[in-house]
Amino acid sequence: MGTALAFMMAVTGLSLPEGIILRKVLKPKLLAVFFGAVAAAIIVTGYLFNWFCERRHNSTLLICF
């Protein structure tokens, strides 16, 4: 479930049109830092969501299918 969440976040957060628009505003080094930080946050979110769902698998939470 966390993998799907991370993929959906990455599609919008690391899109090519966003990079083209931000390239007009940011310097290349800062743009690389931005994309790296967003990618790292998405990966961590996916791992945390998988970990949370695994720990709560036997409970009755509705967010973990």
Distance bins in CASP14 RR format, pairs under 12 A and 6 or more apart:
PFRMAT RR
TARGET T0000
AUTHOR 0000-0000-0000
RMODE 2
METHOD distances of the structure
MODEL  1
1 7 0 0 0 0 0 1 0 0 0 0 0
1 8 0 0 0 0 0 1 0 0 0 0 0
1 45 0 0 0 0 0 1 0 0 0 0 0
1 46 0 0 0 0 1 0 0 0 0 0 0
1 47 0 0 0 0 0 1 0 0 0 0 0
1 48 0 0 0 0 0 1 0 0 0 0 0
1 49 1 0 0 1 0 0 0 0 0 0 0
1 50 1 0 0 1 0 0 0 0 0 0 0
1 51 0 0 0 0 0 1 0 0 0 0 0
1 52 0 0 0 0 1 0 0 0 0 0 0
1 53 1 0 1 0 0 0 0 0 0 0 0
1 54 0 0 0 0 1 0 0 0 0 0 0
1 56 0 0 0 0 0 1 0 0 0 0 0
1 57 0 0 0 0 0 1 0 0 0 0 0
1 61 0 0 0 0 0 1 0 0 0 0 0
1 62 0 0 0 0 0 1 0 0 0 0 0
1 63 0 0 0 0 1 0 0 0 0 0 0
1 64 1 0 0 1 0 0 0 0 0 0 0
1 65 1 0 0 1 0 0 0 0 0 0 0
2 8 0 0 0 0 1 0 0 0 0 0 0
2 9 0 0 0 0 1 0 0 0 0 0 0
2 10 0 0 0 0 0 1 0 0 0 0 0
2 42 0 0 0 0 0 1 0 0 0 0 0
2 43 0 0 0 0 0 1 0 0 0 0 0
2 44 0 0 0 0 0 1 0 0 0 0 0
2 45 1 0 0 1 0 0 0 0 0 0 0
2 46 1 0 1 0 0 0 0 0 0 0 0
2 47 1 0 0 1 0 0 0 0 0 0 0
2 48 0 0 0 0 1 0 0 0 0 0 0
2 49 1 0 1 0 0 0 0 0 0 0 0
2 50 1 0 1 0 0 0 0 0 0 0 0
2 51 0 0 0 0 1 0 0 0 0 0 0
2 52 0 0 0 0 1 0 0 0 0 0 0
2 53 1 0 0 1 0 0 0 0 0 0 0
2 54 0 0 0 0 0 1 0 0 0 0 0
2 63 0 0 0 0 0 1 0 0 0 0 0
2 64 0 0 0 0 1 0 0 0 0 0 0
2 65 0 0 0 0 0 1 0 0 0 0 0
3 9 0 0 0 0 0 1 0 0 0 0 0
3 10 0 0 0 0 0 1 0 0 0 0 0
3 42 0 0 0 0 0 1 0 0 0 0 0
3 43 0 0 0 0 0 1 0 0 0 0 0
3 45 0 0 0 0 0 1 0 0 0 0 0
3 46 1 0 0 1 0 0 0 0 0 0 0
3 47 0 0 0 0 1 0 0 0 0 0 0
3 49 0 0 0 0 1 0 0 0 0 0 0
3 50 1 0 0 1 0 0 0 0 0 0 0
3 53 0 0 0 0 0 1 0 0 0 0 0
4 10 0 0 0 0 0 1 0 0 0 0 0
4 11 0 0 0 0 0 1 0 0 0 0 0
4 45 0 0 0 0 0 1 0 0 0 0 0
4 46 0 0 0 0 1 0 0 0 0 0 0
4 49 0 0 0 0 1 0 0 0 0 0 0
4 50 0 0 0 0 0 1 0 0 0 0 0
4 53 0 0 0 0 0 1 0 0 0 0 0
4 65 0 0 0 0 1 0 0 0 0 0 0
5 11 0 0 0 0 0 1 0 0 0 0 0
5 12 0 0 0 0 0 1 0 0 0 0 0
5 42 0 0 0 0 1 0 0 0 0 0 0
5 43 0 0 0 0 0 1 0 0 0 0 0
5 44 0 0 0 0 0 1 0 0 0 0 0
5 45 1 0 0 1 0 0 0 0 0 0 0
5 46 1 0 1 0 0 0 0 0 0 0 0
5 47 0 0 0 0 0 1 0 0 0 0 0
5 48 0 0 0 0 1 0 0 0 0 0 0
5 49 1 0 1 0 0 0 0 0 0 0 0
5 50 0 0 0 0 1 0 0 0 0 0 0
5 52 0 0 0 0 0 1 0 0 0 0 0
5 53 0 0 0 0 1 0 0 0 0 0 0
5 63 0 0 0 0 0 1 0 0 0 0 0
5 64 0 0 0 0 0 1 0 0 0 0 0
5 65 0 0 0 0 0 1 0 0 0 0 0
6 12 0 0 0 0 0 1 0 0 0 0 0
6 13 0 0 0 0 0 1 0 0 0 0 0
6 14 0 0 0 0 0 1 0 0 0 0 0
6 38 0 0 0 0 0 1 0 0 0 0 0
6 39 0 0 0 0 1 0 0 0 0 0 0
6 40 0 0 0 0 0 1 0 0 0 0 0
6 41 0 0 0 0 1 0 0 0 0 0 0
6 42 1 0 1 0 0 0 0 0 0 0 0
6 43 1 0 0 1 0 0 0 0 0 0 0
6 44 0 0 0 0 1 0 0 0 0 0 0
6 45 1 0 0 1 0 0 0 0 0 0 0
6 46 1 0 1 0 0 0 0 0 0 0 0
6 47 0 0 0 0 1 0 0 0 0 0 0
6 48 0 0 0 0 1 0 0 0 0 0 0
6 49 1 0 0 1 0 0 0 0 0 0 0
6 50 0 0 0 0 1 0 0 0 0 0 0
7 13 0 0 0 0 0 1 0 0 0 0 0
7 14 0 0 0 0 0 1 0 0 0 0 0
7 42 0 0 0 0 1 0 0 0 0 0 0
7 43 0 0 0 0 0 1 0 0 0 0 0
7 45 0 0 0 0 0 1 0 0 0 0 0
7 46 0 0 0 0 1 0 0 0 0 0 0
7 49 0 0 0 0 0 1 0 0 0 0 0
8 14 0 0 0 0 0 1 0 0 0 0 0
8 15 0 0 0 0 0 1 0 0 0 0 0
8 42 0 0 0 0 1 0 0 0 0 0 0
8 45 0 0 0 0 0 1 0 0 0 0 0
8 46 0 0 0 0 0 1 0 0 0 0 0
8 49 0 0 0 0 0 1 0 0 0 0 0
9 15 0 0 0 0 0 1 0 0 0 0 0
9 38 0 0 0 0 1 0 0 0 0 0 0
9 39 0 0 0 0 1 0 0 0 0 0 0
9 40 0 0 0 0 0 1 0 0 0 0 0
9 41 0 0 0 0 1 0 0 0 0 0 0
9 42 1 0 1 0 0 0 0 0 0 0 0
9 43 0 0 0 0 1 0 0 0 0 0 0
9 44 0 0 0 0 0 1 0 0 0 0 0
9 45 1 0 0 1 0 0 0 0 0 0 0
9 46 0 0 0 0 1 0 0 0 0 0 0
9 49 0 0 0 0 0 1 0 0 0 0 0
10 18 0 0 0 0 0 1 0 0 0 0 0
10 35 0 0 0 0 0 1 0 0 0 0 0
10 36 0 0 0 0 0 1 0 0 0 0 0
10 38 0 0 0 0 1 0 0 0 0 0 0
10 39 1 0 0 1 0 0 0 0 0 0 0
10 40 0 0 0 0 0 1 0 0 0 0 0
10 41 0 0 0 0 0 1 0 0 0 0 0
10 42 1 0 1 0 0 0 0 0 0 0 0
10 43 0 0 0 0 1 0 0 0 0 0 0
10 45 0 0 0 0 1 0 0 0 0 0 0
10 46 0 0 0 0 1 0 0 0 0 0 0
11 17 0 0 0 0 0 1 0 0 0 0 0
11 18 0 0 0 0 0 1 0 0 0 0 0
11 38 0 0 0 0 0 1 0 0 0 0 0
11 42 0 0 0 0 1 0 0 0 0 0 0
12 18 0 0 0 0 1 0 0 0 0 0 0
12 38 0 0 0 0 0 1 0 0 0 0 0
12 42 0 0 0 0 1 0 0 0 0 0 0
13 19 0 0 0 0 1 0 0 0 0 0 0
13 22 0 0 0 0 0 1 0 0 0 0 0
13 34 0 0 0 0 0 1 0 0 0 0 0
13 35 0 0 0 0 1 0 0 0 0 0 0
13 36 0 0 0 0 0 1 0 0 0 0 0
13 37 0 0 0 0 0 1 0 0 0 0 0
13 38 1 0 1 0 0 0 0 0 0 0 0
13 39 0 0 0 0 1 0 0 0 0 0 0
13 41 0 0 0 0 1 0 0 0 0 0 0
13 42 1 0 0 1 0 0 0 0 0 0 0
13 45 0 0 0 0 0 1 0 0 0 0 0
14 22 0 0 0 0 0 1 0 0 0 0 0
14 31 0 0 0 0 0 1 0 0 0 0 0
14 32 0 0 0 0 0 1 0 0 0 0 0
14 34 0 0 0 0 1 0 0 0 0 0 0
14 35 1 0 0 1 0 0 0 0 0 0 0
14 36 0 0 0 0 1 0 0 0 0 0 0
14 37 0 0 0 0 0 1 0 0 0 0 0
14 38 1 0 0 1 0 0 0 0 0 0 0
14 39 1 0 0 1 0 0 0 0 0 0 0
14 40 0 0 0 0 0 1 0 0 0 0 0
14 41 0 0 0 0 0 1 0 0 0 0 0
14 42 1 0 0 1 0 0 0 0 0 0 0
14 43 0 0 0 0 0 1 0 0 0 0 0
15 21 0 0 0 0 1 0 0 0 0 0 0
15 22 0 0 0 0 0 1 0 0 0 0 0
15 35 0 0 0 0 0 1 0 0 0 0 0
15 38 0 0 0 0 0 1 0 0 0 0 0
16 22 0 0 0 0 0 1 0 0 0 0 0
16 23 0 0 0 0 0 1 0 0 0 0 0
16 35 0 0 0 0 0 1 0 0 0 0 0
17 23 0 0 0 0 0 1 0 0 0 0 0
17 24 0 0 0 0 0 1 0 0 0 0 0
18 24 0 0 0 0 0 1 0 0 0 0 0
18 25 0 0 0 0 0 1 0 0 0 0 0
18 26 0 0 0 0 0 1 0 0 0 0 0
18 31 0 0 0 0 0 1 0 0 0 0 0
18 34 0 0 0 0 1 0 0 0 0 0 0
18 35 0 0 0 0 1 0 0 0 0 0 0
18 38 0 0 0 0 1 0 0 0 0 0 0
19 25 0 0 0 0 1 0 0 0 0 0 0
19 26 0 0 0 0 1 0 0 0 0 0 0
19 28 0 0 0 0 0 1 0 0 0 0 0
19 30 0 0 0 0 0 1 0 0 0 0 0
19 31 1 0 0 1 0 0 0 0 0 0 0
19 32 0 0 0 0 0 1 0 0 0 0 0
19 34 0 0 0 0 1 0 0 0 0 0 0
19 35 1 0 0 1 0 0 0 0 0 0 0
19 38 0 0 0 0 0 1 0 0 0 0 0
20 26 0 0 0 0 0 1 0 0 0 0 0
20 31 0 0 0 0 0 1 0 0 0 0 0
21 31 0 0 0 0 0 1 0 0 0 0 0
21 34 0 0 0 0 0 1 0 0 0 0 0
22 28 0 0 0 0 0 1 0 0 0 0 0
22 30 0 0 0 0 1 0 0 0 0 0 0
22 31 1 0 1 0 0 0 0 0 0 0 0
22 32 0 0 0 0 0 1 0 0 0 0 0
22 33 0 0 0 0 0 1 0 0 0 0 0
22 34 1 0 0 1 0 0 0 0 0 0 0
22 35 0 0 0 0 1 0 0 0 0 0 0
22 38 0 0 0 0 0 1 0 0 0 0 0
23 29 0 0 0 0 0 1 0 0 0 0 0
23 30 0 0 0 0 0 1 0 0 0 0 0
23 31 1 0 0 1 0 0 0 0 0 0 0
23 32 0 0 0 0 0 1 0 0 0 0 0
23 34 0 0 0 0 0 1 0 0 0 0 0
23 35 0 0 0 0 0 1 0 0 0 0 0
24 31 0 0 0 0 0 1 0 0 0 0 0
25 31 0 0 0 0 1 0 0 0 0 0 0
25 34 0 0 0 0 0 1 0 0 0 0 0
26 32 0 0 0 0 1 0 0 0 0 0 0
26 33 0 0 0 0 1 0 0 0 0 0 0
26 34 1 0 0 1 0 0 0 0 0 0 0
26 35 0 0 0 0 0 1 0 0 0 0 0
27 33 0 0 0 0 1 0 0 0 0 0 0
27 34 0 0 0 0 0 1 0 0 0 0 0
28 34 0 0 0 0 0 1 0 0 0 0 0
28 35 0 0 0 0 0 1 0 0 0 0 0
29 35 0 0 0 0 0 1 0 0 0 0 0
29 36 0 0 0 0 0 1 0 0 0 0 0
30 36 0 0 0 0 0 1 0 0 0 0 0
30 37 0 0 0 0 0 1 0 0 0 0 0
31 37 0 0 0 0 0 1 0 0 0 0 0
31 38 0 0 0 0 0 1 0 0 0 0 0
32 38 0 0 0 0 0 1 0 0 0 0 0
32 39 0 0 0 0 0 1 0 0 0 0 0
33 39 0 0 0 0 0 1 0 0 0 0 0
33 40 0 0 0 0 0 1 0 0 0 0 0
34 40 0 0 0 0 0 1 0 0 0 0 0
34 41 0 0 0 0 0 1 0 0 0 0 0
35 41 0 0 0 0 0 1 0 0 0 0 0
35 42 0 0 0 0 0 1 0 0 0 0 0
36 42 0 0 0 0 1 0 0 0 0 0 0
36 43 0 0 0 0 1 0 0 0 0 0 0
36 44 0 0 0 0 0 1 0 0 0 0 0
37 43 0 0 0 0 0 1 0 0 0 0 0
37 44 0 0 0 0 0 1 0 0 0 0 0
38 44 0 0 0 0 0 1 0 0 0 0 0
38 45 0 0 0 0 0 1 0 0 0 0 0
39 45 0 0 0 0 0 1 0 0 0 0 0
39 46 0 0 0 0 0 1 0 0 0 0 0
40 46 0 0 0 0 0 1 0 0 0 0 0
40 47 0 0 0 0 0 1 0 0 0 0 0
41 47 0 0 0 0 0 1 0 0 0 0 0
41 48 0 0 0 0 0 1 0 0 0 0 0
42 48 0 0 0 0 0 1 0 0 0 0 0
42 49 0 0 0 0 0 1 0 0 0 0 0
43 49 0 0 0 0 0 1 0 0 0 0 0
43 50 0 0 0 0 0 1 0 0 0 0 0
44 50 0 0 0 0 0 1 0 0 0 0 0
44 51 0 0 0 0 0 1 0 0 0 0 0
45 51 0 0 0 0 0 1 0 0 0 0 0
45 52 0 0 0 0 0 1 0 0 0 0 0
46 52 0 0 0 0 1 0 0 0 0 0 0
46 53 0 0 0 0 1 0 0 0 0 0 0
46 54 0 0 0 0 0 1 0 0 0 0 0
47 53 0 0 0 0 0 1 0 0 0 0 0
47 54 0 0 0 0 0 1 0 0 0 0 0
48 54 0 0 0 0 0 1 0 0 0 0 0
48 55 0 0 0 0 0 1 0 0 0 0 0
49 55 0 0 0 0 0 1 0 0 0 0 0
49 56 0 0 0 0 0 1 0 0 0 0 0
49 61 0 0 0 0 0 1 0 0 0 0 0
49 63 0 0 0 0 1 0 0 0 0 0 0
49 64 0 0 0 0 1 0 0 0 0 0 0
49 65 0 0 0 0 0 1 0 0 0 0 0
50 56 0 0 0 0 0 1 0 0 0 0 0
50 57 0 0 0 0 0 1 0 0 0 0 0
50 64 0 0 0 0 1 0 0 0 0 0 0
51 57 0 0 0 0 0 1 0 0 0 0 0
51 64 0 0 0 0 0 1 0 0 0 0 0
52 59 0 0 0 0 0 1 0 0 0 0 0
52 61 0 0 0 0 1 0 0 0 0 0 0
52 63 0 0 0 0 1 0 0 0 0 0 0
52 64 1 0 0 1 0 0 0 0 0 0 0
53 59 0 0 0 0 1 0 0 0 0 0 0
53 61 1 0 0 1 0 0 0 0 0 0 0
53 62 0 0 0 0 0 1 0 0 0 0 0
53 63 1 0 0 1 0 0 0 0 0 0 0
53 64 1 1 0 0 0 0 0 0 0 0 0
53 65 0 0 0 0 1 0 0 0 0 0 0
54 61 0 0 0 0 0 1 0 0 0 0 0
54 64 0 0 0 0 1 0 0 0 0 0 0
55 61 0 0 0 0 0 1 0 0 0 0 0
55 64 0 0 0 0 1 0 0 0 0 0 0
56 62 0 0 0 0 0 1 0 0 0 0 0
56 63 0 0 0 0 1 0 0 0 0 0 0
56 64 1 0 1 0 0 0 0 0 0 0 0
56 65 0 0 0 0 0 1 0 0 0 0 0
57 63 0 0 0 0 0 1 0 0 0 0 0
57 64 1 0 0 1 0 0 0 0 0 0 0
57 65 0 0 0 0 0 1 0 0 0 0 0
58 64 0 0 0 0 0 1 0 0 0 0 0
END
